[in-house]
Amino acid sequence: MIAPNRKIASLLLQRLLFFFPPPPDTELNSYVLGDKSILHEAGVESVKDIEALQPPPEIKDKLPQRSAGDLSYFICTRSGRGPTVLSEEEHSLISSETGLPK
């Protein structure tokens, strides 16, 4: 997801979390990786906040099916100078051995 500003990014994240909430036994910390400050801006502090999200206003008639567990995780980042070589593995979001999130 690329958004022109943080306000729009938080609205997009709310919609994504509404339609694709984490599985019931998943902690929010392991579902949203990276820059978690966007969660605060989206008004999401816990999985209960995701469960309480209202449907987007453009949905008028019937509620769509929410797909808990269809996504494994979200990685949230901020735009920056571009790729950076990290000298310490512990600062990376993705394992250099498996290519999967840590």
ZAFI-68625 format. One record per residue (C-alpha): residue number from 0; residue in three letters; x, y, z. Coordinates in steps of 0.2 Angstrom, whole numbers, plus 5000, padded with zeros to 4 digits. Layout:
<atoms>
<atom n="NUM" res="Ala" X="X" Y="Y" Z="Z"/>
...
</atoms>
This chain:
<atoms>
<atom n="0" res="Met" X="5000" Y="5000" Z="5000"/>
<atom n="1" res="Ile" X="5007" Y="5017" Z="4995"/>
<atom n="2" res="Ala" X="4998" Y="5032" Z="5001"/>
<atom n="3" res="Pro" X="5001" Y="5051" Z="4999"/>
<atom n="4" res="Asn" X="5000" Y="5055" Z="5017"/>
<atom n="5" res="Arg" X="4999" Y="5047" Z="5034"/>
<atom n="6" res="Lys" X="4980" Y="5051" Z="5036"/>
<atom n="7" res="Ile" X="4976" Y="5042" Z="5020"/>
<atom n="8" res="Ala" X="4987" Y="5028" Z="5025"/>
<atom n="9" res="Ser" X="4979" Y="5026" Z="5042"/>
<atom n="10" res="Leu" X="4961" Y="5025" Z="5033"/>
<atom n="11" res="Leu" X="4968" Y="5012" Z="5021"/>
<atom n="12" res="Leu" X="4975" Y="5002" Z="5035"/>
<atom n="13" res="Gln" X="4958" Y="5003" Z="5044"/>
<atom n="14" res="Arg" X="4949" Y="4996" Z="5029"/>
<atom n="15" res="Leu" X="4962" Y="4982" Z="5026"/>
<atom n="16" res="Leu" X="4961" Y="4977" Z="5044"/>
<atom n="17" res="Phe" X="4942" Y="4977" Z="5044"/>
<atom n="18" res="Phe" X="4941" Y="4966" Z="5029"/>
<atom n="19" res="Phe" X="4957" Y="4955" Z="5034"/>
<atom n="20" res="Pro" X="4957" Y="4954" Z="5053"/>
<atom n="21" res="Pro" X="4970" Y="4943" Z="5061"/>
<atom n="22" res="Pro" X="4966" Y="4926" Z="5066"/>
<atom n="23" res="Pro" X="4958" Y="4924" Z="5083"/>
<atom n="24" res="Asp" X="4973" Y="4918" Z="5092"/>
<atom n="25" res="Thr" X="4986" Y="4930" Z="5084"/>
<atom n="26" res="Glu" X="4993" Y="4945" Z="5093"/>
<atom n="27" res="Leu" X="4993" Y="4962" Z="5085"/>
<atom n="28" res="Asn" X="5012" Y="4964" Z="5087"/>
<atom n="29" res="Ser" X="5015" Y="4948" Z="5076"/>
<atom n="30" res="Tyr" X="5001" Y="4953" Z="5063"/>
<atom n="31" res="Val" X="5008" Y="4971" Z="5059"/>
<atom n="32" res="Leu" X="5026" Y="4972" Z="5057"/>
<atom n="33" res="Gly" X="5038" Y="4987" Z="5055"/>
<atom n="34" res="Asp" X="5032" Y="5005" Z="5059"/>
<atom n="35" res="Lys" X="5018" Y="5002" Z="5071"/>
<atom n="36" res="Ser" X="5015" Y="5020" Z="5074"/>
<atom n="37" res="Ile" X="5002" Y="5020" Z="5060"/>
<atom n="38" res="Leu" X="4991" Y="5009" Z="5071"/>
<atom n="39" res="His" X="4990" Y="5022" Z="5084"/>
<atom n="40" res="Glu" X="4985" Y="5035" Z="5070"/>
<atom n="41" res="Ala" X="4972" Y="5022" Z="5064"/>
<atom n="42" res="Gly" X="4965" Y="5021" Z="5081"/>
<atom n="43" res="Val" X="4970" Y="5003" Z="5083"/>
<atom n="44" res="Glu" X="4979" Y="4998" Z="5099"/>
<atom n="45" res="Ser" X="4973" Y="4980" Z="5101"/>
<atom n="46" res="Val" X="4964" Y="4966" Z="5092"/>
<atom n="47" res="Lys" X="4948" Y="4971" Z="5100"/>
<atom n="48" res="Asp" X="4950" Y="4988" Z="5092"/>
<atom n="49" res="Ile" X="4950" Y="4979" Z="5075"/>
<atom n="50" res="Glu" X="4935" Y="4969" Z="5080"/>
<atom n="51" res="Ala" X="4926" Y="4985" Z="5084"/>
<atom n="52" res="Leu" X="4930" Y="4994" Z="5067"/>
<atom n="53" res="Gln" X="4915" Y="5000" Z="5058"/>
<atom n="54" res="Pro" X="4912" Y="4995" Z="5040"/>
<atom n="55" res="Pro" X="4918" Y="5008" Z="5027"/>
<atom n="56" res="Pro" X="4905" Y="5021" Z="5024"/>
<atom n="57" res="Glu" X="4904" Y="5017" Z="5005"/>
<atom n="58" res="Ile" X="4896" Y="5000" Z="5010"/>
<atom n="59" res="Lys" X="4878" Y="5004" Z="5012"/>
<atom n="60" res="Asp" X="4867" Y="4989" Z="5011"/>
<atom n="61" res="Lys" X="4875" Y="4973" Z="5017"/>
<atom n="62" res="Leu" X="4891" Y="4969" Z="5027"/>
<atom n="63" res="Pro" X="4904" Y="4960" Z="5017"/>
<atom n="64" res="Gln" X="4912" Y="4944" Z="5024"/>
<atom n="65" res="Arg" X="4927" Y="4947" Z="5035"/>
<atom n="66" res="Ser" X="4941" Y="4936" Z="5031"/>
<atom n="67" res="Ala" X="4950" Y="4932" Z="5047"/>
<atom n="68" res="Gly" X="4966" Y="4922" Z="5043"/>
<atom n="69" res="Asp" X="4967" Y="4925" Z="5025"/>
<atom n="70" res="Leu" X="4983" Y="4936" Z="5027"/>
<atom n="71" res="Ser" X="4998" Y="4931" Z="5038"/>
<atom n="72" res="Tyr" X="5004" Y="4949" Z="5042"/>
<atom n="73" res="Phe" X="5006" Y="4967" Z="5036"/>
<atom n="74" res="Ile" X="5022" Y="4976" Z="5035"/>
<atom n="75" res="Cys" X="5021" Y="4994" Z="5037"/>
<atom n="76" res="Thr" X="5036" Y="5006" Z="5033"/>
<atom n="77" res="Arg" X="5039" Y="5024" Z="5030"/>
<atom n="78" res="Ser" X="5046" Y="5031" Z="5014"/>
<atom n="79" res="Gly" X="5064" Y="5035" Z="5015"/>
<atom n="80" res="Arg" X="5080" Y="5037" Z="5006"/>
<atom n="81" res="Gly" X="5078" Y="5019" Z="4998"/>
<atom n="82" res="Pro" X="5086" Y="5003" Z="5002"/>
<atom n="83" res="Thr" X="5099" Y="5002" Z="5016"/>
<atom n="84" res="Val" X="5112" Y="4989" Z="5020"/>
<atom n="85" res="Leu" X="5110" Y="4985" Z="5038"/>
<atom n="86" res="Ser" X="5125" Y="4981" Z="5048"/>
<atom n="87" res="Glu" X="5116" Y="4971" Z="5061"/>
<atom n="88" res="Glu" X="5103" Y="4958" Z="5057"/>
<atom n="89" res="Glu" X="5093" Y="4962" Z="5072"/>
<atom n="90" res="His" X="5087" Y="4978" Z="5064"/>
<atom n="91" res="Ser" X="5079" Y="4970" Z="5049"/>
<atom n="92" res="Leu" X="5061" Y="4965" Z="5047"/>
<atom n="93" res="Ile" X="5065" Y="4950" Z="5036"/>
<atom n="94" res="Ser" X="5076" Y="4935" Z="5040"/>
<atom n="95" res="Ser" X="5091" Y="4935" Z="5028"/>
<atom n="96" res="Glu" X="5091" Y="4916" Z="5028"/>
<atom n="97" res="Thr" X="5073" Y="4913" Z="5024"/>
<atom n="98" res="Gly" X="5066" Y="4929" Z="5017"/>
<atom n="99" res="Leu" X="5051" Y="4928" Z="5028"/>
<atom n="100" res="Pro" X="5047" Y="4941" Z="5042"/>
<atom n="101" res="Lys" X="5055" Y="4938" Z="5059"/>
</atoms>
